[in-house]
Amino acid sequence: MNNLHIKKGDTVCLMTGKYNDKYADAKGTRKTGKVLEVSPKEGKVIIEGINLVTKHVKPRRMGEPGGIVKAEAPVYACKVQVYCSKCKAPVRTGVKVEDGKKVRVCKKCGGEIK
């Protein structure tokens, strides 16, 4: 799995899984977040504020504090979709060629996804 539909910096929406139920807001809408890191080899992405895990960290040097740290864990890329700010919904993306450059576009409204 070397090619993903998600890039670093995209705003994505969680579609399925245990994380969706846990992080859904009061209205039941899906949780969105910014992609911090993409791992195409594993087919996973790390999303800001989603799938938080607790790590117990030991102090490595003198004076460095140890303790319990919350960090984001990876989620499979197939469980998220890109969020279109114009449609206000998770959408599929397409590619359009403009002036010799490929641009990702929303399949619903045709707007450019940055």
Backbone as a chain_set.jsonl record, in Angstrom:
{"seq": "MNNLHIKKGDTVCLMTGKYNDKYADAKGTRKTGKVLEVSPKEGKVIIEGINLVTKHVKPRRMGEPGGIVKAEAPVYACKVQVYCSKCKAPVRTGVKVEDGKKVRVCKKCGGEIK", "coords": {"N": [[0.847, -1.182, 0.0], [1.303, 1.712, -1.145], [0.375, 4.143, -2.069], [-1.579, 6.737, -0.979], [-4.747, 8.368, -0.383], [-4.676, 10.513, 1.206], [-3.015, 13.351, 2.479], [-0.309, 14.916, 4.292], [-1.294, 17.387, 6.577], [-3.899, 17.641, 5.694], [-7.395, 18.064, 6.449], [-9.28, 15.689, 7.982], [-11.99, 13.324, 8.278], [-13.267, 11.033, 10.564], [-14.549, 7.909, 9.781], [-15.332, 5.234, 10.497], [-15.122, 2.741, 13.124], [-13.9, 2.204, 16.524], [-12.936, 4.58, 17.475], [-14.481, 6.566, 16.379], [-16.975, 6.444, 17.728], [-16.142, 7.041, 20.302], [-15.081, 9.621, 20.106], [-17.051, 11.197, 19.009], [-19.123, 14.095, 18.883], [-21.712, 15.725, 20.909], [-23.928, 15.933, 19.196], [-23.646, 13.763, 17.601], [-22.201, 13.901, 15.337], [-19.454, 13.258, 13.117], [-16.028, 13.089, 14.152], [-13.481, 15.41, 13.389], [-10.13, 16.115, 12.288], [-6.72, 17.303, 11.999], [-4.24, 15.98, 9.829], [-1.282, 14.752, 11.033], [0.867, 13.106, 10.44], [1.83, 10.823, 7.864], [1.949, 7.452, 6.948], [2.684, 5.705, 4.379], [3.67, 3.164, 3.802], [2.75, 1.467, 5.828], [0.095, 2.078, 5.601], [-1.23, 3.869, 7.256], [-2.345, 6.709, 9.233], [-1.647, 9.547, 11.34], [-3.682, 11.387, 13.374], [-4.521, 14.553, 14.629], [-5.517, 14.752, 17.941], [-7.099, 12.462, 17.846], [-7.594, 9.026, 18.664], [-6.101, 8.809, 21.097], [-3.523, 7.64, 23.176], [-2.188, 6.387, 26.261], [1.005, 6.796, 27.496], [3.651, 5.531, 29.458], [6.372, 7.157, 30.521], [9.807, 6.932, 31.042], [12.284, 8.756, 32.847], [15.042, 9.852, 30.958], [17.454, 11.234, 31.208], [19.427, 12.918, 33.711], [17.499, 14.959, 35.766], [15.469, 15.176, 33.895], [11.998, 14.952, 33.591], [9.867, 12.155, 34.242], [6.868, 10.257, 33.614], [3.309, 10.144, 32.936], [2.182, 10.306, 29.672], [0.093, 11.612, 27.152], [-0.495, 10.595, 23.837], [-0.924, 10.647, 20.252], [-2.011, 7.822, 18.437], [-1.479, 5.767, 15.508], [-3.992, 5.473, 12.887], [-5.816, 3.433, 10.625], [-5.708, 4.356, 7.215], [-7.817, 3.823, 5.541], [-10.042, 4.188, 7.045], [-10.683, 6.828, 7.216], [-11.837, 9.907, 5.697], [-11.293, 12.633, 3.446], [-12.071, 15.936, 4.471], [-14.244, 18.292, 3.193], [-14.237, 21.741, 3.131], [-16.028, 23.44, 1.904], [-18.334, 21.905, 1.272], [-18.861, 21.006, 3.795], [-18.635, 18.366, 4.677], [-17.54, 14.888, 4.743], [-15.716, 13.758, 1.935], [-15.08, 12.186, -1.27], [-12.12, 12.294, -3.249], [-10.925, 13.728, -6.318], [-8.814, 14.136, -9.233], [-7.747, 16.936, -11.014], [-6.383, 18.466, -13.889], [-4.748, 21.457, -14.083], [-3.298, 24.025, -15.782], [-1.062, 22.434, -16.333], [-0.518, 21.297, -13.868], [-1.335, 18.962, -11.308], [-4.312, 18.967, -9.443], [-6.081, 18.419, -6.486], [-9.527, 17.741, -6.179], [-12.866, 18.154, -4.882], [-15.309, 15.642, -5.108], [-18.029, 16.083, -4.825], [-18.722, 18.925, -4.857], [-16.854, 19.981, -6.563], [-14.927, 21.743, -5.815], [-11.621, 23.016, -5.002], [-9.288, 21.149, -3.09], [-7.211, 21.964, -0.527]], "CA": [[0.0, 0.0, 0.0], [2.237, 2.822, -1.202], [-0.261, 5.378, -2.503], [-2.74, 7.046, -0.149], [-5.557, 9.506, -0.815], [-4.57, 11.529, 2.252], [-1.7, 13.989, 2.557], [-0.012, 15.591, 5.551], [-1.908, 18.706, 6.649], [-5.319, 17.566, 5.331], [-8.402, 17.885, 7.482], [-9.972, 14.45, 7.664], [-13.137, 12.964, 9.094], [-13.241, 9.625, 10.921], [-15.778, 7.316, 9.277], [-15.72, 4.016, 11.202], [-14.229, 2.26, 14.161], [-14.169, 2.536, 17.916], [-12.538, 5.962, 17.712], [-15.589, 7.414, 15.952], [-17.951, 6.487, 18.813], [-15.537, 7.649, 21.477], [-14.779, 11.028, 19.912], [-18.165, 11.921, 18.408], [-19.631, 15.126, 19.792], [-23.053, 15.498, 21.455], [-24.903, 15.795, 18.115], [-23.419, 12.5, 16.91], [-21.453, 14.111, 14.1], [-18.144, 12.633, 13.126], [-14.913, 13.904, 14.627], [-12.51, 15.786, 12.369], [-8.829, 16.508, 12.803], [-5.669, 17.56, 11.021], [-3.293, 14.882, 9.697], [0.051, 15.14, 11.473], [1.881, 12.249, 9.828], [1.306, 9.79, 6.979], [2.847, 6.322, 6.751], [2.113, 4.945, 3.266], [4.121, 1.77, 3.831], [1.831, 0.758, 6.723], [-1.277, 2.449, 5.278], [-1.802, 4.496, 8.444], [-2.172, 8.149, 9.427], [-1.786, 10.029, 12.704], [-4.59, 12.532, 13.337], [-4.441, 15.373, 15.834], [-6.62, 14.62, 18.878], [-7.857, 11.229, 17.641], [-6.93, 7.797, 19.078], [-5.092, 9.135, 22.103], [-3.098, 6.541, 24.032], [-1.418, 6.814, 27.414], [2.328, 6.187, 27.55], [4.415, 5.739, 30.678], [7.697, 7.544, 30.054], [10.858, 6.963, 32.061], [13.252, 9.832, 32.623], [16.23, 9.348, 30.273], [18.631, 11.954, 31.685], [19.3, 13.533, 35.033], [16.681, 16.162, 35.777], [14.351, 15.073, 32.947], [10.87, 14.332, 34.289], [9.151, 11.031, 33.66], [5.451, 10.376, 33.929], [2.307, 9.636, 32.002], [2.038, 11.235, 28.546], [-0.919, 11.238, 26.149], [0.019, 10.775, 22.478], [-1.791, 10.115, 19.208], [-1.583, 6.572, 17.819], [-1.929, 5.722, 14.116], [-5.284, 4.917, 12.492], [-5.765, 3.017, 9.229], [-6.122, 5.413, 6.29], [-9.084, 3.45, 4.91], [-11.125, 4.54, 7.97], [-10.892, 8.275, 7.207], [-12.068, 10.576, 4.418], [-10.935, 14.046, 3.43], [-13.189, 16.809, 4.812], [-14.349, 19.459, 2.316], [-14.705, 22.9, 3.896], [-17.172, 24.044, 1.197], [-19.492, 21.014, 1.438], [-19.002, 20.719, 5.219], [-18.88, 16.933, 4.764], [-16.456, 14.047, 4.232], [-15.911, 13.553, 0.5], [-14.051, 11.521, -2.067], [-11.353, 13.281, -4.0], [-10.525, 13.445, -7.684], [-7.678, 14.93, -9.681], [-7.989, 17.75, -12.199], [-5.14, 19.073, -14.357], [-4.895, 22.882, -14.39], [-2.019, 24.646, -16.144], [-0.001, 21.439, -16.262], [-0.343, 20.816, -12.5], [-2.441, 18.178, -10.772], [-4.972, 19.599, -8.303], [-7.123, 17.569, -5.909], [-10.823, 18.41, -6.131], [-13.973, 17.483, -4.234], [-16.193, 14.992, -6.08], [-19.401, 16.592, -4.665], [-18.921, 20.299, -5.3], [-15.862, 20.342, -7.571], [-14.012, 22.731, -5.253], [-10.246, 22.569, -4.794], [-8.924, 20.775, -1.726], [-5.845, 22.438, -0.305]], "C": [[0.888, 1.24, 0.0], [1.593, 4.149, -1.558], [-1.528, 5.612, -1.69], [-3.463, 8.271, -0.687], [-5.471, 10.668, 0.162], [-3.147, 12.05, 2.297], [-1.543, 14.636, 3.929], [-0.599, 16.992, 5.511], [-3.374, 18.729, 6.254], [-6.188, 17.544, 6.582], [-9.216, 16.665, 7.082], [-11.073, 14.191, 8.677], [-13.085, 11.454, 9.332], [-14.581, 8.995, 10.552], [-16.247, 6.108, 10.095], [-14.784, 3.741, 12.355], [-14.604, 2.742, 15.542], [-13.854, 3.988, 18.228], [-13.672, 6.92, 17.366], [-16.619, 7.548, 17.067], [-17.408, 7.261, 20.007], [-15.387, 9.162, 21.328], [-15.889, 11.817, 19.227], [-18.689, 12.955, 19.404], [-21.082, 14.828, 20.175], [-24.104, 15.29, 20.36], [-24.752, 14.473, 17.378], [-22.685, 12.682, 15.597], [-20.058, 13.53, 14.238], [-17.057, 13.617, 13.533], [-13.949, 14.183, 13.475], [-11.211, 16.207, 13.036], [-7.83, 16.677, 11.678], [-4.681, 16.394, 11.021], [-1.899, 15.39, 10.047], [1.138, 14.377, 10.733], [1.201, 11.18, 8.99], [2.358, 8.71, 6.82], [2.295, 5.443, 5.637], [2.506, 3.47, 3.266], [3.192, 0.917, 4.696], [0.377, 1.023, 6.371], [-1.986, 3.122, 6.432], [-1.519, 5.992, 8.467], [-2.308, 8.462, 10.916], [-2.565, 11.329, 12.641], [-4.546, 13.241, 14.682], [-5.693, 15.192, 16.696], [-7.452, 13.364, 18.752], [-6.997, 10.037, 18.059], [-5.783, 8.093, 20.039], [-4.803, 7.91, 22.968], [-2.25, 7.111, 25.162], [-0.098, 6.053, 27.427], [2.97, 6.511, 28.884], [5.866, 5.966, 30.267], [8.663, 7.586, 31.227], [11.755, 8.163, 31.813], [14.536, 9.258, 32.028], [17.517, 9.996, 30.786], [18.368, 12.476, 33.093], [18.471, 14.812, 34.932], [15.508, 16.128, 34.816], [13.188, 14.364, 33.637], [10.307, 13.135, 33.517], [7.672, 11.235, 33.934], [4.565, 9.777, 32.864], [2.042, 10.695, 30.95], [0.953, 10.716, 27.613], [-0.362, 11.553, 24.768], [-0.959, 10.154, 21.494], [-1.177, 8.837, 18.634], [-2.11, 6.539, 16.382], [-3.284, 5.048, 13.936], [-5.147, 4.509, 11.026], [-6.358, 4.106, 8.329], [-7.461, 5.098, 5.625], [-10.28, 3.825, 5.786], [-11.41, 6.034, 8.012], [-11.142, 8.772, 5.783], [-11.695, 12.04, 4.559], [-12.19, 14.876, 3.668], [-13.154, 18.041, 3.911], [-14.941, 20.622, 3.111], [-15.888, 23.59, 3.219], [-18.442, 23.226, 1.414], [-19.839, 20.796, 2.907], [-19.32, 19.246, 5.446], [-17.64, 16.164, 4.32], [-16.733, 13.681, 2.779], [-14.808, 12.686, -0.089], [-13.356, 12.584, -2.9], [-11.064, 12.782, -5.403], [-9.356, 14.339, -8.041], [-8.053, 15.647, -10.97], [-6.66, 18.389, -12.588], [-5.426, 20.512, -14.762], [-3.517, 23.473, -14.625], [-0.851, 23.686, -15.986], [0.274, 20.9, -14.867], [-1.572, 20.029, -12.069], [-2.981, 18.863, -9.523], [-6.043, 18.639, -7.803], [-8.409, 18.364, -5.775], [-11.843, 17.517, -5.431], [-14.884, 16.874, -5.302], [-17.632, 15.515, -5.992], [-19.567, 17.959, -5.3], [-17.926, 20.74, -6.363], [-14.852, 21.373, -7.088], [-12.637, 22.148, -5.004], [-10.012, 22.257, -3.321], [-7.464, 21.13, -1.537], [-5.107, 21.543, 0.673]], "O": [[1.194, 1.766, 1.07], [2.213, 5.194, -1.365], [-2.443, 4.79, -1.707], [-2.867, 9.11, -1.363], [-6.121, 11.695, -0.033], [-2.189, 11.287, 2.17], [-2.524, 14.873, 4.634], [-0.426, 17.71, 4.526], [-4.042, 19.743, 6.457], [-5.769, 17.066, 7.637], [-9.773, 16.608, 5.986], [-11.09, 14.753, 9.772], [-12.881, 10.686, 8.392], [-15.633, 9.488, 10.961], [-17.441, 5.976, 10.36], [-13.777, 4.427, 12.537], [-15.497, 3.57, 15.714], [-14.438, 4.568, 19.143], [-13.809, 7.972, 17.99], [-17.094, 8.653, 17.331], [-18.124, 8.037, 20.639], [-15.545, 9.902, 22.299], [-15.696, 12.986, 18.897], [-18.697, 12.721, 20.612], [-21.617, 13.785, 19.801], [-25.068, 14.554, 20.566], [-25.634, 14.093, 16.609], [-22.555, 11.734, 14.822], [-19.555, 13.337, 15.345], [-17.159, 14.818, 13.286], [-13.642, 13.291, 12.684], [-11.196, 16.604, 14.201], [-8.065, 16.249, 10.548], [-4.323, 15.879, 12.081], [-1.399, 16.335, 9.437], [2.199, 14.924, 10.433], [0.132, 10.685, 9.348], [3.528, 9.01, 6.585], [1.517, 4.528, 5.907], [1.753, 2.624, 2.782], [2.88, -0.22, 4.342], [-0.5, 0.27, 6.796], [-3.198, 2.979, 6.587], [-0.593, 6.48, 7.819], [-2.985, 7.75, 11.657], [-2.171, 12.265, 11.946], [-4.535, 12.605, 15.736], [-6.805, 15.449, 16.234], [-8.429, 13.206, 19.484], [-5.788, 10.043, 17.828], [-4.645, 7.679, 19.818], [-5.72, 7.232, 23.432], [-1.666, 8.187, 25.032], [-0.079, 4.824, 27.377], [2.851, 7.63, 29.384], [6.511, 5.066, 29.728], [8.384, 8.19, 32.263], [11.961, 8.545, 30.661], [15.064, 8.273, 32.544], [18.566, 9.353, 30.79], [17.24, 12.469, 33.584], [18.74, 15.655, 34.077], [14.623, 16.979, 34.911], [13.372, 13.289, 34.208], [10.285, 13.128, 32.286], [7.273, 12.285, 34.437], [5.008, 9.011, 32.01], [1.719, 11.838, 31.274], [0.899, 9.522, 27.318], [0.176, 12.636, 24.541], [-1.725, 9.256, 21.843], [0.025, 8.777, 18.378], [-3.091, 7.217, 16.073], [-3.674, 4.177, 14.714], [-4.439, 5.168, 10.266], [-7.386, 4.7, 8.654], [-8.164, 6.01, 5.191], [-11.418, 3.784, 5.319], [-12.283, 6.473, 8.761], [-10.722, 8.153, 4.806], [-11.769, 12.614, 5.645], [-13.253, 14.562, 3.132], [-12.151, 18.752, 3.869], [-16.018, 20.498, 3.694], [-16.672, 24.259, 3.892], [-19.501, 23.782, 1.704], [-20.971, 20.442, 3.234], [-20.153, 18.902, 6.284], [-16.79, 16.703, 3.611], [-17.862, 13.333, 2.43], [-13.754, 12.484, 0.515], [-13.927, 13.629, -3.213], [-10.97, 11.579, -5.647], [-8.952, 15.196, -7.254], [-8.604, 15.049, -11.894], [-5.895, 18.809, -11.72], [-6.231, 20.769, -15.657], [-2.661, 23.42, -13.742], [0.229, 24.085, -15.553], [1.209, 20.12, -14.69], [-2.701, 20.377, -12.414], [-2.218, 19.286, -8.654], [-6.822, 18.105, -8.593], [-8.4, 19.508, -5.321], [-11.703, 16.295, -5.394], [-15.194, 17.531, -6.296], [-18.382, 15.411, -6.962], [-20.423, 18.155, -6.163], [-18.13, 21.771, -7.004], [-14.011, 21.829, -7.863], [-12.489, 20.941, -4.816], [-10.462, 22.979, -2.431], [-6.593, 20.669, -2.274], [-3.941, 21.792, 0.978]]}, "num_chains": 1, "name": "protein.A"}
